[in-house]
Amino acid sequence: MKIDLKTYGLTDQIDQLAATQPELTLARVTGQHRERYDLISAVGPLPAQVAGKLQHDLAVETDFPAVGDWVLTTLAPDHQLALIQTVLPRQSVLERAAVGKTGAGQIIAANVDTIFICMSLNANFNPHRIERYLTMAWDSGAVPVVVLTKADLCADVPAKLAALADVTLVVDVLTCSAQTGDGLAALKTYVTGNQTVSFIGSSGVGKSTLINGLVGHAALVTKEIRADDDKGRHTTTSRELLRLPAGGVVIDTPGMRELQVQGGDLTKAFADVTALAAHCKFRNCTHHTEPGCAVQAAIAAGTLAAERLTSYRKLQVELSYSDMNAREREDAKIQRFFGSKKKMKQARSHMQQIRRR
């Protein structure tokens, strides 16, 4: 039986790109297991690996296929395995800095239309975490939507929404409860036709439970959070693309216990700060003590929270480090905190003298 790839998110643009190489078979990456991939094509599921030539030509880790990618393939001589010959251009890419890999990036999902940023309304609630996720999401090229889960466990939902008002700005915010089913209908309105959505967030916030609600059955394993601290346990251990019965596809991702921003768009994630900065007296205003600073004036007037500027500065610094290797980041931090390596050594020597007294 032939599969209509439009039900797996195929767009006219991707279809036209594939048509330029009719000798190759178009497929979408639905799963990844180290060097092996799961694909879906018009003729059905295919196990695959990257062809030798493509593997040699790819420059960095993030150029390799990721879940959500559209690829062009051939069959191996034994016809038991597809060989990925080409990764088609990505329309969007959700990426973070890889934990433990200095200077490296890690693709979370590719070719996503909407990113659901999930945070539960229990002890996991943290507006600053949403700021970080939004910075990453806006940079991806997809549209972020904030999904507040476990509303049935929250005694004052309006207060939580008010706490997020300055952070979310033009972003849609949904509240959901997997226990009662509230909010699931609103969630489904974002997944229509050939749309691709992805869920991101910390472990235990209920991403897999929401996806099961969209799929209509228990496609993903779920676990209860720890009762002592409301922290989640990893349920999803790999990325997976699932087709939804009403149309569209969803990409589930492992919970992120550590979110290091690889790239980001602060102009959208901090639209309030950047809009004010446009009215500062000096174009290169750092919003510290410069005269005519519109950002500091807004803080003094109470129309901008000081914590918002603090978060903005912190992410500015983090993003400035994102393209550096380990040695470059270390040098940049020394320059930032001490001014030079010589001054750092002087400060260290001074501290040692103090300890000897």
DAVEN-V30287 format. One record per residue. N is the residue number from 0. BURIAL is + if it has 24 or more other C-alpha atoms within 12 Angstrom, else -. Layout:
{{N	BURIAL} {N	BURIAL}}
This chain:
{{0	-} {1	-} {2	-} {3	-} {4	+} {5	+} {6	+} {7	+} {8	+} {9	+} {10	+} {11	-} {12	-} {13	+} {14	+} {15	-} {16	-} {17	+} {18	-} {19	-} {20	-} {21	-} {22	-} {23	-} {24	+} {25	+} {26	+} {27	+} {28	+} {29	+} {30	+} {31	+} {32	-} {33	-} {34	-} {35	+} {36	+} {37	+} {38	+} {39	+} {40	+} {41	-} {42	-} {43	-} {44	+} {45	+} {46	+} {47	+} {48	+} {49	+} {50	+} {51	-} {52	-} {53	-} {54	-} {55	-} {56	-} {57	-} {58	-} {59	-} {60	-} {61	+} {62	+} {63	+} {64	+} {65	+} {66	+} {67	+} {68	+} {69	+} {70	+} {71	+} {72	+} {73	+} {74	-} {75	-} {76	-} {77	-} {78	-} {79	-} {80	-} {81	+} {82	+} {83	+} {84	+} {85	+} {86	+} {87	+} {88	+} {89	+} {90	+} {91	+} {92	+} {93	+} {94	+} {95	+} {96	+} {97	+} {98	-} {99	-} {100	-} {101	-} {102	+} {103	+} {104	+} {105	+} {106	+} {107	+} {108	+} {109	+} {110	+} {111	+} {112	+} {113	+} {114	+} {115	+} {116	+} {117	+} {118	+} {119	+} {120	+} {121	+} {122	+} {123	+} {124	+} {125	-} {126	+} {127	+} {128	+} {129	+} {130	+} {131	+} {132	+} {133	+} {134	+} {135	+} {136	+} {137	+} {138	+} {139	+} {140	+} {141	+} {142	+} {143	+} {144	+} {145	+} {146	+} {147	+} {148	+} {149	+} {150	+} {151	-} {152	-} {153	-} {154	-} {155	-} {156	+} {157	-} {158	-} {159	+} {160	+} {161	-} {162	-} {163	+} {164	-} {165	+} {166	+} {167	+} {168	+} {169	-} {170	+} {171	+} {172	+} {173	+} {174	+} {175	+} {176	+} {177	+} {178	-} {179	-} {180	-} {181	-} {182	+} {183	+} {184	-} {185	-} {186	+} {187	+} {188	-} {189	+} {190	+} {191	+} {192	+} {193	+} {194	+} {195	+} {196	+} {197	+} {198	+} {199	+} {200	+} {201	+} {202	+} {203	+} {204	+} {205	+} {206	+} {207	+} {208	+} {209	+} {210	+} {211	+} {212	+} {213	+} {214	+} {215	-} {216	-} {217	-} {218	-} {219	+} {220	-} {221	+} {222	-} {223	-} {224	-} {225	-} {226	-} {227	-} {228	-} {229	-} {230	+} {231	+} {232	+} {233	+} {234	+} {235	+} {236	-} {237	+} {238	+} {239	+} {240	+} {241	+} {242	+} {243	+} {244	-} {245	-} {246	+} {247	+} {248	+} {249	+} {250	+} {251	+} {252	+} {253	+} {254	+} {255	+} {256	-} {257	-} {258	+} {259	+} {260	+} {261	+} {262	+} {263	+} {264	+} {265	+} {266	-} {267	+} {268	+} {269	+} {270	+} {271	+} {272	+} {273	+} {274	-} {275	+} {276	+} {277	-} {278	-} {279	+} {280	-} {281	-} {282	-} {283	-} {284	-} {285	+} {286	+} {287	-} {288	-} {289	-} {290	-} {291	-} {292	+} {293	+} {294	+} {295	+} {296	+} {297	+} {298	-} {299	-} {300	-} {301	-} {302	-} {303	+} {304	+} {305	-} {306	-} {307	+} {308	+} {309	-} {310	+} {311	+} {312	-} {313	-} {314	+} {315	+} {316	+} {317	+} {318	+} {319	-} {320	+} {321	+} {322	-} {323	+} {324	-} {325	-} {326	-} {327	-} {328	-} {329	-} {330	-} {331	-} {332	-} {333	-} {334	-} {335	-} {336	-} {337	-} {338	-} {339	-} {340	-} {341	-} {342	-} {343	-} {344	-} {345	-} {346	-} {347	-} {348	-} {349	-} {350	-} {351	-} {352	-} {353	-} {354	-} {355	-} {356	-}}
